[in-house]
Amino acid sequence: MIIELEKLKALLWEEWDPIGVNQFASAKDEYDSYAFQLFQMLHAGAGLQDIEAFLKWAEQENMGLNPTGVHSQIAEKVMNIHRNGQ
């Protein structure tokens, strides 16, 4: 389970990065709380649409940003990480 959470953190940092901070090493933990929330959602039975909605909410409502448009791709990768059980 720890590996799964670490992979979620890496995915959000490397590929989602809606505020564009992944070039700054000091901000490495910027999305960790979102990764943990996703981890909890997945283990509570969340599906693809739930993950997409969460990512969109995080960008629009929580961060006050325009949507990045990568919700579907990132959500699918989140589900793949979970399915692989790592």
N, C-alpha and C positions, 0 to 999 in steps of 0.2 A: 504494500500500500504506500509506503514511503516513496518508492520509485515512481509510482503513478503520480503522486502529488508533485514530485520534482519535475516530472515531464510536463505536467500542466503549467507549472511556473515557467519553465523554459519556453513552452509554446506561446504563452501570453507575452513574455518578454521579447522573444525573437520575431514573432510573426503578427501578433495583434497590435501591441504598442500604440494605442490610439493617441497618446499625448506626445509621442516621439521622443522618448527619453532613453531608449536602449543604447544610445551611443555614450551615455554617461555611466561609468561603473558605479558611481556613488548612489545611483538610483536603482540598482539591481533588484531591490525588494519592492519596487513600486506597485507591482501587480500581484504580489503574494497573497494578499487578502482575497482578491478575486479568484485566484487559483484554489484557495482553501474553500471558498464558497462553492465553486464548481465541483470540487472533490466531494463535499458534503451532499450537494444536490444529486450527483451521480450515484452515490451510495444510498440515497433515499429513493432511487428509482426514476430520476429525471430522464426525459428523452431528448431527442434532437431539437424539437421545437422549444422546449424549456430552456435549453442551453443557448439557442439563438436569441430568445427573448431576454435572457439574463445579460448577454453581451450587449445587446442593443440598449437595454435599460442602463447598464453601467456607463456606456458612452453618453447617451442623451440625458438621462435624468440625474445620474450621480456625478458625472464629470462636466455636464453642460456642453457637450460637443455635438457637432453634426455626426451622423453615423458614418463609419468608415466604409461600409459596404462589404466587409469581409466576414460578416456574422456567419453565413452559411458555411464557408470554407473552414473557419476556425472551429465552429461547432462540430463539424464532421470530424475534424482532427481530434477534438476533445473526446468525442465518442469512440474513436479508434483507440486512443490511449486507454480509455476505460475498458473497452472490449478485450484488449490484449492483457488486461490485468496486471500491468506493470506500473 
